[in-house]
Amino acid sequence: MDESPSVAASFDDPRITPQFCRRVTGPSGDYLLLGVVHDHPASIARVERVLESVAPDTLALELPTAALPLYRAYARDGSDEAPPRFGGEMSAAIRAAPDADIVGIDAPNWSFLRRLVTRLVADRVSTSTAKRVISSLGGATREALTCRVAATLTHATSMTITCDDPIEYDCDHDDSPERQADHERSHVAGVQALLSSVQTDDSALAYRDETRERCMVDRLEDLQATTEGDVVAVVGVDHLARLADELEN
């Protein structure tokens, strides 16, 4: 597929490359997909630079809708000279696109639950697999609700309530773009190598993640069909290729 070299070529920045940046032309219109590594300095810088340049009409984030208020609060925290202290690339994206319509496209939501239950029933999965899927959904739902409560407390008090601590890497925001880019690529390669060497035949995990990705694709297609401007999506780099293929086809 087209990996949109023109997008990366328009930036003189080693953190913005076809590996992490895809422009896709689908039946409903164009999408710009930005792949990220959670909390990584290179990913945060990537979304900031691209979004400040593109100024999208719609910004789609790999977050559940219930978590958006908290990340909006994170985006307001801090100074213009530094990224937000919390929320990583997602809060940085919100702050870099102040005029965009911000949309959460990740589960849990009703569309995801309906699609998942339909698939589990149609495939007649085992009881053990169904229980593992439901268990994983419970954790995701609790996390989304925790974000909602944290956002409410953040708005109601002078404190910033966090749901988890930022991930720390062996590089930071003060390092050069080259250093950040090299570290991020090495990190992604290491994770991919580890996953490929480990048996991951977990049908419960596959059901959940495949359904999540299909619902994100559906949501992006709906957004493109109802907006005339650019739609930019910020998603985990492990979802990037699948979403790009689905949107194109």
N, C-alpha and C positions, 0 to 999 in steps of 0.2 A: 504494500500500500504506500501511498505518498506520505513520507515522514516530514513533509513541509520544511525543507531546508531553508526556504525564504524567511520563515519565522525566526529561526536561529540566526540566519545570516544577517538579519537586520539589527542584531545586537552584537557589539564587540565585547562579549562577556563569556568566559569559558563555562559559566554555570548555566548558560542558556544554549542547549544543544538539542538535536533531534531525539536523543535518548529520553529527554524529559519534556519535550515540547512538540505537540502534534496539532496541525490544522487539518481538520477532516471536513470533507464536503459530503453531506448526506442528502437524502431525498427532501428533507425539510429546510436545509440551509447549511451554513458553515458553523463549525465549532472549533474553538481553540482549547485544547486540553493541556493542562500543566501537571506533570507528575511530580510528586514531592516525597521526601523522606521526613517523617514527623519530627519537628523541632530542629531539623538540621539547618545550620547557618546558610548553606548554599541554596537550599530550598526556599528559605525565607527571603533571601535576596532575589531569587528568581521570580517569585510571584510579585514582589514589590516592583521590580524593574519592568516586567512585562505589563502588569496592570496599570502602572502609571503611564505607560506608553499607549496602551490599547484603549483605556478608559471604556470598559464594556458597559452595555446597557443592563446585562444580567450577569451576575456572578453566582455560579453554582458551586457549592462546597460539599465535600464528602463529610457531612455532618447531619445528624437527625435534626428535624425542625425544632424539636424541644431544646436543643443545645444552642441555637442561634443567639438568644438573648445574652447568654453568658459570654459568648465570643465577641459579641458587639461591645459588651462592657470591657473585656480585655483590650479590644482595639482602641478604646478611648483612653487607656492607661499608658502613661509614659510620654516621651517627647518625640518630636519629629526627627531628631538625630539618631534615634535608636529604635529597634523593633519593639513591639509590645513585650512586656515581661512574661506574659503567659499566653497560651493559646497557639504558640508557634506560627506556622505558615498560614493557618486559617485566620487568626486575628490580624496578622500582617496583611493578608489579602483584603479583609474587610476595610482596614484603614487605608489601603492603597487605592481602593475604588469607592470613594465616599458617595458618589452619585449613582452607583449601581443598585439594581434590585437584587438583594441578597436572598438566596434560596438554598435550603438544605435538601440534599437529594439522597441521603443515606437512610437506611433502616435504623430503628423500627418505625414503621408506619403501616397504615391499613392496607395499602397496595401490596407491600411486601408480605404481610401476613396472609392475605388472600391468595397470592400467588404461591407462597410456600406450602400452605395447607392443601391447595389444589394439587400441587405436584406430589406431595407425600401420599395423598390418597390415591392418585392415579397410578403411582409406581408401587403401591402396596408395600411400603417399606416395613422393615421389622419394627417391633415395639421398642427394642433397645435403641435403634437409630432414631426413631421419632422422639424418644425421651431425651437423647443427647441434643437433638436440634432444639427442642423446647427449653432445655436447660440453658443453652447458649443464648436463646432469645431473652430469657429472664435476666441474664446478666446485662445484655445490651439495653433492655428497657430500664433497668435500675440505674444504669449509667446516664441515660438520657434524662430521667427524672431528677437525678442528682444535679445535673447541669442546670435544669430549670429552677430548682430550689436555690442553688448557688447564685444564679443570676438575680433572683428575687432578693436575696440577702445583700448582694452587692449593691443593688439599686437602693435598698432601704437603709443601708448603713454607710459609714465612711470607709469600710474595709473592702478589700478585693478578696472574694472567696474563691479558692481554687479547688478543682476536683482532683488534680494530680500534679506531681512535680515535673518540670520540664526535663526532657532527656538531655544528658550531657554527652558531648562527643569530644574527641581529641582534636578539636579545632573550634574556633569561636568567631564571632561577628567581626572582630578586629583583624583577623587573618586576611591575607590577600585573596582575591577571587580565584586565583590559580590554586592556592592551597585548599580553599574550601571545595572547589570543584573536584580536585584529585581525591580528597578524603571522601566525598560523597560517592563518587564512582567506585572507589575501593570498597566502601561500606556496602553498597548495593550488590556488587559482585560477590562479596563474601557471604551475604545473606542468601543470595540465589544459589551459590555453590553448596551452602549448608543444607538448604531445603531440598536440593536435587539429590543429596546423598542420604537423606533420611526418608524412611518409608512413611508416606503421608496418606495412606489409603484409608481416610476417615470419611465415610460417606456422609456423616452428619455435617462435617465442616464443608464438604463439597456442596451439599444441598443449600446450606446457608449462604455461602459466598457466591455461588452461581446465581442464586435468586437475588441477592443484593445487587450484583452487577446488572442483571437484566432489568431490575427496577430502576436503577440509576440511568440506564439507557432510555427507558420509557419516559422518565421524568425530563431528561435532556431533550428528547424529541418533542415532548409537549411544550417545553419552554421555547424551543426554536420556532414552533408552529404559531406561537402567540406573541412573538416579539419581532420587530423589524431590525433591531440592531444586533450587535455582537453578543454571543453567548460564550463566556469563558468558564471552564470547569477546573477546579483544583481538586485533584484526587491522588490517592496513594499511587506511587509509581508501579506497584505490582498490579494495579487495575488498569493502567494506561493502555496497554496494547489491546486488551479484551474490549474495552469501551470503544476505542478507535475503530477496531474491526467491525463491531456491531453497528456503530453509528454510520459507518461508510456503506455497509451492506444492507 
